[in-house]
Amino acid sequence: MTGPTTPSAWHSRENPTPRLLVERAHEELVAGNVHDERLHQVRALVRESWERSWRQRVVAEGLPPIDFTTEALDAYRLSHPLAGAMDTIRALLLPGSAEDSGVVVAVGDHAGRLLWVEGDLNQRVLSGEMGFIAGANWSERAIGTSAPGTALELGASVQIHGAEHYNRLVQPWSCTATPVFDPEDRRILGVIDVTGGAEAATPQARMLVDATARAVEAELLVARLRARAQPGPVAPAPSRRPAPERATLRVLGRDRARLEVFGAESERSIELSARHAEILLLLAVHRQGVSAQRLADLVYGEGASPDTLRPEMVRLRRQLERVWPALVPESRPYRLPVPLETDAQDVLSLLDRGAHRVALTAYRGPVLPDSTAPGVEEYRESVRSTLRETMRTEAGVDLLLSYAEIPEGADDAEILRLCLELLPARSPKRAGLVSRIERLEQA
């Protein structure tokens, strides 16, 4: 199979509407002209989904929210009912070499959050630029009309062709998705989606995805029946526990970090002093813990006395006790007793998952830019260089041009020359790039 295509028009028994008409109808709806007559020539399923998206004020050109960090995603996947069915899904939808399959297969939960995104390597890189990655929210409320989100909204299998997507960034793609139901109480457990070019939304693709979902449901039922037939005590029904508290340290582009704590019933945040921000960031990065001497070296410089660090640790502990006692650092070695997420680590995680455009959007600037703590400087450079190298080696020209607009890329002659090489010969953007390169060479 090949990548996403954008033909001038497409026809099928299911969707007899030319692409151009769909695009114009979409423009009218996004502009607020919900009664435009062209909307009635769009498939009812699509039109109604567009209207729901418009009424919920979904942005027509934006990236989906990322609802899980890497650690939270791993923990959630382990406990999800569809985790044990992934081998079946791979065998039916990605037979042979998944990396060369030509499509992307995604499995999400009942809320539209993607948990597994696998398949063709090139397609995953391309789709990652629109945020189609594990951990992203692809519900209708988050991204508008798409096969996984709309299938969950309707509780039925759905195919969305190219321009029928509400979000313009998704319109080069086509997709087929179907919900997976609990085989006993029929509540929705999740969704299976195939995304790619036009081939991903054919009648044959729909039959295959539907058959895969039914096979998964049958497998779940058989597993339960076998478990019940085995002798032994009946396991108690799982209790509903409130979501555990978690915290995020925001350090990108900030001289003073902000610590945000999210609980089941409340959210709170504080702004940290420059020194406390440095210490907390270094403890978040060195999760295994560090000795007092090592932490003093990272904060103050090599050979610094741990006695200089201890009063700051006392003050930091007091502050954290008022905000979130669970985060108060332990000693010998110094370490955080619970994971602390940072927005910098989120960017690195997004880059690793192939969500390059989402990562660039999430990058708000250097890590604690005014800090001179050796450990912070080292981590700042690591984040910066990882972002640059990923943009240089993996990003398309549009994303590379976006990177060249932020401070890290604006004065990078190598990046500007690479943009110039990738742009078409007649691109109007070439002149501006040439001028910027000349200014850098003359400086």
VEXDREN-2710 file (C-alpha; in Angstrom, 1 decimal):
% VEXDREN-2710
k/r/px/py/pz
1/MET/0.0/0.0/0.0
2/THR/1.1/3.6/-0.5
3/GLY/0.8/6.7/1.6
4/PRO/-2.1/9.1/1.9
5/THR/-3.4/10.5/-1.3
6/THR/-5.3/13.7/-2.2
7/PRO/-7.1/13.0/-5.5
8/SER/-9.1/15.8/-7.1
9/ALA/-12.3/13.8/-6.7
10/TRP/-13.3/10.4/-5.4
11/HIS/-16.5/8.4/-5.8
12/SER/-17.9/5.4/-4.1
13/ARG/-21.3/3.9/-3.5
14/GLU/-20.9/5.1/0.2
15/ASN/-19.7/8.6/-0.7
16/PRO/-20.8/9.9/-4.1
17/THR/-19.7/13.5/-3.3
18/PRO/-16.7/15.0/-5.2
19/ARG/-13.9/16.0/-3.0
20/LEU/-14.1/19.7/-4.0
21/LEU/-17.7/19.9/-2.9
22/VAL/-16.8/18.4/0.4
23/GLU/-13.9/20.9/0.9
24/ARG/-16.2/23.9/0.1
25/ALA/-18.9/22.5/2.4
26/HIS/-16.4/22.2/5.1
27/GLU/-15.2/25.8/4.7
28/GLU/-18.8/27.0/4.9
29/LEU/-19.4/25.1/8.1
30/VAL/-16.2/26.2/9.8
31/ALA/-17.1/29.8/8.9
32/GLY/-20.4/29.3/10.8
33/ASN/-22.7/28.9/7.8
34/VAL/-24.3/25.8/9.2
35/HIS/-27.4/26.2/6.9
36/ASP/-25.5/26.4/3.6
37/GLU/-27.2/24.1/1.1
38/ARG/-23.9/22.4/0.1
39/LEU/-23.8/20.7/3.5
40/HIS/-26.8/18.7/2.6
41/GLN/-24.8/17.1/-0.3
42/VAL/-22.3/15.7/2.2
43/ARG/-22.9/12.3/3.7
44/ALA/-25.3/12.6/6.6
45/LEU/-22.9/10.8/8.9
46/VAL/-20.1/13.2/8.1
47/ARG/-22.3/16.3/8.1
48/GLU/-23.7/15.5/11.6
49/SER/-20.2/14.8/12.9
50/TRP/-19.0/18.1/11.5
51/GLU/-21.9/19.9/13.2
52/ARG/-21.1/18.2/16.5
53/SER/-17.5/19.2/16.2
54/TRP/-18.4/22.8/15.3
55/ARG/-20.8/23.1/18.2
56/GLN/-18.2/21.8/20.6
57/ARG/-15.8/24.5/19.2
58/VAL/-13.2/22.0/18.0
59/VAL/-10.4/23.7/16.2
60/ALA/-10.4/23.0/12.5
61/GLU/-6.6/23.0/12.2
62/GLY/-4.7/21.9/15.3
63/LEU/-3.0/19.1/17.1
64/PRO/-4.8/16.7/19.4
65/PRO/-4.1/16.8/23.2
66/ILE/-1.6/14.3/24.6
67/ASP/-3.3/12.8/27.6
68/PHE/-0.6/10.4/28.7
69/THR/3.1/10.7/29.4
70/THR/5.2/7.6/28.5
71/GLU/5.1/6.2/32.1
72/ALA/1.4/6.8/32.5
73/LEU/0.7/5.3/29.1
74/ASP/2.7/2.1/29.9
75/ALA/0.8/1.7/33.2
76/TYR/-2.6/2.2/31.7
77/ARG/-1.9/-0.2/28.8
78/LEU/-1.0/-3.0/31.1
79/SER/-4.3/-2.9/32.8
80/HIS/-6.5/-2.3/29.7
81/PRO/-8.8/-5.1/28.6
82/LEU/-7.5/-5.0/25.0
83/ALA/-3.9/-5.5/26.1
84/GLY/-4.2/-9.3/25.8
85/ALA/-5.7/-9.0/22.4
86/MET/-2.9/-7.1/20.7
87/ASP/-1.3/-10.2/19.2
88/THR/-4.6/-11.1/17.6
89/ILE/-5.0/-7.6/16.2
90/ARG/-1.5/-7.6/14.8
91/ALA/-1.9/-11.1/13.2
92/LEU/-5.1/-10.0/11.4
93/LEU/-4.3/-6.4/10.4
94/LEU/-0.5/-6.4/10.2
95/PRO/0.5/-9.9/8.9
96/GLY/4.0/-10.3/7.6
97/SER/6.3/-7.3/8.0
98/ALA/4.3/-4.7/9.9
99/GLU/7.0/-2.1/9.2
100/ASP/6.3/-2.3/5.4
101/SER/2.5/-2.8/5.6
102/GLY/1.6/0.6/4.1
103/VAL/-0.9/1.4/6.8
104/VAL/-1.0/2.4/10.5
105/VAL/-3.0/0.4/12.9
106/ALA/-4.2/2.1/16.1
107/VAL/-6.0/0.7/19.1
108/GLY/-7.7/3.2/21.5
109/ASP/-9.7/3.1/24.7
110/HIS/-13.4/4.0/25.2
111/ALA/-12.6/7.7/25.4
112/GLY/-10.7/7.8/22.1
113/ARG/-7.2/7.9/23.5
114/LEU/-4.8/6.0/21.4
115/LEU/-2.9/3.3/23.3
116/TRP/-1.1/1.4/20.6
117/VAL/0.0/2.8/17.2
118/GLU/1.8/0.4/15.0
119/GLY/2.5/-0.5/11.4
120/ASP/4.4/1.0/8.5
121/LEU/7.4/2.9/9.7
122/ASN/7.2/5.7/7.1
123/GLN/3.5/6.1/7.6
124/ARG/3.9/6.3/11.3
125/VAL/6.4/9.1/10.9
126/LEU/4.1/11.0/8.6
127/SER/1.0/10.5/10.7
128/GLY/3.0/11.4/13.8
129/GLU/3.3/14.9/12.5
130/MET/-0.5/15.4/12.9
131/GLY/-0.4/13.9/16.4
132/PHE/-1.5/10.4/15.5
133/ILE/0.5/8.7/18.3
134/ALA/0.1/6.6/21.3
135/GLY/-1.2/8.8/24.2
136/ALA/-3.0/11.3/22.0
137/ASN/-6.8/12.0/22.3
138/TRP/-8.6/11.3/19.0
139/SER/-12.1/11.6/20.3
140/GLU/-14.5/13.9/18.3
141/ARG/-14.4/16.4/21.2
142/ALA/-10.7/16.7/20.8
143/ILE/-10.0/16.5/17.1
144/GLY/-13.3/16.5/15.3
145/THR/-14.5/14.0/12.7
146/SER/-12.2/11.0/12.3
147/ALA/-12.8/7.3/12.0
148/PRO/-11.8/6.4/15.6
149/GLY/-13.5/9.3/17.3
150/THR/-16.7/9.1/15.2
151/ALA/-16.9/5.3/15.6
152/LEU/-16.9/5.7/19.3
153/GLU/-19.5/8.5/19.2
154/LEU/-21.9/6.4/17.1
155/GLY/-21.0/3.0/18.5
156/ALA/-20.6/1.6/15.0
157/SER/-17.9/1.1/12.3
158/VAL/-17.1/4.2/10.4
159/GLN/-15.0/5.1/7.3
160/ILE/-13.8/8.7/6.8
161/HIS/-12.3/9.7/3.4
162/GLY/-9.8/12.5/3.0
163/ALA/-11.5/15.8/3.0
164/GLU/-14.3/14.5/5.2
165/HIS/-12.1/14.9/8.2
166/TYR/-13.0/18.0/10.3
167/ASN/-9.4/18.8/11.0
168/ARG/-7.5/20.1/7.9
169/LEU/-4.2/18.5/9.1
170/VAL/-5.9/15.1/8.8
171/GLN/-7.5/15.5/5.4
172/PRO/-4.6/13.9/3.4
173/TRP/-5.5/10.6/5.1
174/SER/-8.3/8.1/5.0
175/CYS/-9.3/5.7/7.8
176/THR/-11.6/2.9/8.9
177/ALA/-12.5/2.2/12.6
178/THR/-14.9/0.1/14.6
179/PRO/-15.6/-0.1/18.3
180/VAL/-14.8/-3.1/20.4
181/PHE/-17.6/-4.1/22.8
182/ASP/-17.5/-6.0/26.0
183/PRO/-18.9/-9.4/25.0
184/GLU/-21.2/-9.6/28.0
185/ASP/-22.5/-6.2/29.0
186/ARG/-21.9/-4.6/25.5
187/ARG/-20.2/-1.4/26.9
188/ILE/-17.5/0.0/24.6
189/LEU/-14.0/-1.1/25.6
190/GLY/-12.1/0.6/22.9
191/VAL/-11.7/1.1/19.1
192/ILE/-9.6/-0.4/16.3
193/ASP/-8.5/1.9/13.5
194/VAL/-6.6/1.5/10.2
195/THR/-5.2/4.7/8.7
196/GLY/-3.4/5.3/5.5
197/GLY/-4.2/6.2/1.9
198/ALA/-7.4/5.5/0.0
199/GLU/-6.8/1.8/0.5
200/ALA/-7.4/2.2/4.2
201/ALA/-11.1/3.1/3.6
202/THR/-12.3/0.5/1.1
203/PRO/-15.2/-1.9/1.7
204/GLN/-12.6/-4.7/2.1
205/ALA/-10.8/-2.7/4.8
206/ARG/-14.1/-2.2/6.6
207/MET/-14.9/-5.9/6.5
208/LEU/-11.4/-6.8/7.8
209/VAL/-11.5/-4.3/10.7
210/ASP/-15.0/-5.3/11.7
211/ALA/-14.0/-9.0/11.6
212/THR/-10.9/-8.2/13.8
213/ALA/-13.1/-6.5/16.4
214/ARG/-15.5/-9.4/16.5
215/ALA/-12.5/-11.9/16.8
216/VAL/-11.2/-9.8/19.8
217/GLU/-14.6/-9.9/21.5
218/ALA/-14.9/-13.6/21.0
219/GLU/-11.4/-14.1/22.4
220/LEU/-12.3/-12.0/25.5
221/LEU/-15.4/-14.1/26.1
222/VAL/-13.6/-17.4/25.8
223/ALA/-10.9/-16.2/28.2
224/ARG/-13.5/-15.3/30.8
225/LEU/-15.4/-18.5/30.5
226/ARG/-12.2/-20.5/30.9
227/ALA/-11.3/-18.4/34.0
228/ARG/-14.7/-19.1/35.5
229/ALA/-14.4/-22.9/34.8
230/GLN/-11.2/-23.1/36.8
231/PRO/-11.6/-24.1/40.5
232/GLY/-10.6/-21.6/43.1
233/PRO/-11.9/-18.5/44.9
234/VAL/-13.8/-16.0/42.9
235/ALA/-11.8/-12.8/42.5
236/PRO/-13.6/-9.8/44.0
237/ALA/-14.9/-7.2/41.6
238/PRO/-12.4/-4.4/41.1
239/SER/-13.2/-1.3/43.1
240/ARG/-13.3/2.1/41.5
241/ARG/-10.5/4.1/43.0
242/PRO/-10.0/7.8/42.5
243/ALA/-7.2/8.7/40.0
244/PRO/-4.0/9.1/41.9
245/GLU/-2.4/12.6/42.2
246/ARG/0.4/13.4/39.8
247/ALA/2.6/16.5/39.3
248/THR/4.3/18.2/36.4
249/LEU/7.3/20.6/36.6
250/ARG/7.2/23.2/33.9
251/VAL/10.7/24.4/33.1
252/LEU/10.7/25.1/29.3
253/GLY/11.3/28.8/28.6
254/ARG/10.8/29.7/32.3
255/ASP/13.4/31.3/34.6
256/ARG/11.3/30.1/37.6
257/ALA/9.7/26.7/37.2
258/ARG/6.1/26.1/38.0
259/LEU/5.0/22.9/39.9
260/GLU/1.5/21.8/39.0
261/VAL/-0.2/19.1/41.1
262/PHE/-3.3/17.4/39.7
263/GLY/-5.6/15.4/42.0
264/ALA/-9.0/13.7/41.7
265/GLU/-10.8/16.7/43.1
266/SER/-8.4/19.7/42.9
267/GLU/-5.5/21.3/41.1
268/ARG/-2.9/23.5/42.6
269/SER/0.4/25.1/41.5
270/ILE/3.3/27.1/42.9
271/GLU/6.1/29.0/41.4
272/LEU/9.5/27.8/42.7
273/SER/12.6/29.8/43.4
274/ALA/15.4/29.5/40.9
275/ARG/17.4/27.2/43.2
276/HIS/14.5/25.0/44.2
277/ALA/13.6/24.7/40.5
278/GLU/17.1/23.4/39.7
279/ILE/17.1/20.9/42.5
280/LEU/13.7/19.5/41.7
281/LEU/14.5/19.3/38.0
282/LEU/17.7/17.4/38.7
283/LEU/15.9/15.0/41.0
284/ALA/13.2/14.4/38.4
285/VAL/15.9/13.7/35.7
286/HIS/17.9/11.4/38.0
287/ARG/15.1/9.2/39.1
288/GLN/17.3/6.5/40.6
289/GLY/18.6/9.0/43.1
290/VAL/21.9/10.9/43.7
291/SER/24.2/11.3/46.6
292/ALA/24.5/14.6/48.5
293/GLN/27.9/15.2/46.9
294/ARG/26.7/14.5/43.4
295/LEU/23.7/16.7/43.7
296/ALA/25.8/19.5/45.1
297/ASP/28.1/19.1/42.1
298/LEU/25.2/19.3/39.7
299/VAL/23.7/22.4/41.4
300/TYR/26.8/24.4/42.4
301/GLY/29.7/23.0/40.5
302/GLU/32.3/20.3/40.9
303/GLY/33.8/20.1/44.4
304/ALA/31.0/22.0/46.1
305/SER/30.3/21.1/49.7
306/PRO/27.1/19.2/50.5
307/ASP/26.7/21.5/53.5
308/THR/25.8/24.3/51.0
309/LEU/23.0/22.1/49.6
310/ARG/21.4/21.0/52.9
311/PRO/19.7/24.2/53.9
312/GLU/18.1/24.5/50.5
313/MET/16.8/20.9/50.8
314/VAL/15.3/21.8/54.1
315/ARG/13.5/24.8/52.7
316/LEU/12.4/22.8/49.6
317/ARG/11.0/20.0/51.7
318/ARG/8.9/22.5/53.8
319/GLN/7.5/24.1/50.6
320/LEU/6.6/20.7/49.1
321/GLU/4.9/19.5/52.3
322/ARG/2.4/22.3/51.9
323/VAL/1.7/21.5/48.3
324/TRP/2.1/17.7/47.9
325/PRO/3.7/15.8/50.8
326/ALA/4.1/12.7/48.6
327/LEU/6.8/14.6/46.6
328/VAL/9.0/15.5/49.6
329/PRO/12.5/14.2/48.6
330/GLU/14.1/11.3/50.5
331/SER/17.7/11.2/51.7
332/ARG/20.7/8.9/51.3
333/PRO/20.5/9.1/48.4
334/TYR/18.4/12.1/47.5
335/ARG/15.5/10.9/45.4
336/LEU/11.8/11.6/44.7
337/PRO/9.5/9.0/46.2
338/VAL/7.0/9.4/43.3
339/PRO/7.6/10.2/39.6
340/LEU/7.7/13.8/38.7
341/GLU/6.8/14.6/35.1
342/THR/8.4/17.6/33.4
343/ASP/7.4/19.4/30.2
344/ALA/11.0/18.9/28.9
345/GLN/10.7/15.1/29.3
346/ASP/7.3/15.3/27.5
347/VAL/9.0/16.9/24.5
348/LEU/11.6/14.2/24.4
349/SER/8.9/11.5/24.7
350/LEU/7.0/13.0/21.8
351/LEU/10.1/13.1/19.6
352/ASP/10.7/9.4/20.5
353/ARG/7.2/8.5/19.5
354/GLY/7.5/10.3/16.2
355/ALA/5.2/13.2/17.0
356/HIS/7.6/15.8/15.7
357/ARG/5.1/18.5/15.1
358/VAL/3.4/18.0/18.5
359/ALA/6.9/18.1/20.1
360/LEU/7.8/21.3/18.4
361/THR/4.6/22.9/19.5
362/ALA/5.2/21.8/23.1
363/TYR/8.7/23.2/23.1
364/ARG/8.3/26.5/24.8
365/GLY/12.0/27.4/24.9
366/PRO/15.2/26.3/26.7
367/VAL/15.2/24.5/30.0
368/LEU/15.5/27.1/32.8
369/PRO/17.3/29.5/30.4
370/ASP/19.0/31.7/33.2
371/SER/20.3/28.7/35.2
372/THR/24.0/28.2/35.4
373/ALA/23.8/25.0/37.4
374/PRO/26.1/22.5/35.6
375/GLY/23.5/19.7/35.7
376/VAL/20.8/22.0/34.3
377/GLU/23.1/23.3/31.6
378/GLU/23.9/19.8/30.5
379/TYR/20.2/18.8/30.5
380/ARG/19.2/22.0/28.6
381/GLU/21.8/21.2/25.9
382/SER/20.6/17.6/25.7
383/VAL/17.0/18.6/25.1
384/ARG/18.0/21.3/22.6
385/SER/20.4/19.0/20.6
386/THR/17.8/16.1/20.5
387/LEU/15.2/18.5/19.2
388/ARG/17.6/19.9/16.6
389/GLU/18.9/16.5/15.4
390/THR/15.4/15.1/15.1
391/MET/14.3/18.1/13.0
392/ARG/17.4/17.9/10.9
393/THR/17.2/14.2/10.1
394/GLU/13.5/13.3/10.2
395/ALA/11.3/16.4/9.7
396/GLY/9.7/17.3/6.4
397/VAL/10.3/20.8/4.9
398/ASP/7.2/22.4/6.4
399/LEU/8.1/21.3/9.9
400/LEU/11.7/22.2/9.3
401/LEU/10.6/25.7/8.3
402/SER/8.6/26.0/11.5
403/TYR/11.7/25.0/13.5
404/ALA/13.7/27.7/11.7
405/GLU/11.2/30.3/13.1
406/ILE/12.0/29.6/16.8
407/PRO/15.1/31.0/18.4
408/GLU/17.0/27.7/18.4
409/GLY/16.6/27.4/14.6
410/ALA/16.5/31.0/13.4
411/ASP/20.3/31.5/13.4
412/ASP/21.2/27.9/12.4
413/ALA/22.8/28.2/9.0
414/GLU/22.8/24.5/8.5
415/ILE/19.1/24.2/9.1
416/LEU/18.4/27.1/6.8
417/ARG/20.5/25.6/4.0
418/LEU/18.6/22.3/4.5
419/CYS/15.3/24.1/4.1
420/LEU/16.6/25.6/0.9
421/GLU/17.6/22.2/-0.4
422/LEU/14.2/20.7/0.3
423/LEU/12.0/23.5/-1.0
424/PRO/10.8/23.3/-4.7
425/ALA/12.8/25.5/-7.1
426/ARG/10.0/27.9/-7.6
427/SER/9.0/28.3/-4.0
428/PRO/8.5/31.9/-2.9
429/LYS/10.1/31.1/0.4
430/ARG/13.5/30.5/-1.1
431/ALA/14.3/34.3/-1.3
432/GLY/13.8/34.9/2.4
433/LEU/15.9/31.9/3.3
434/VAL/18.8/33.1/1.0
435/SER/18.6/36.5/2.6
436/ARG/18.8/35.0/6.1
437/ILE/21.7/32.8/5.2
438/GLU/23.6/35.8/3.7
439/ARG/23.1/37.8/6.9
440/LEU/24.4/35.0/9.1
441/GLU/27.5/34.6/6.9
442/GLN/28.2/38.4/7.0
443/ALA/27.8/38.5/10.8
END
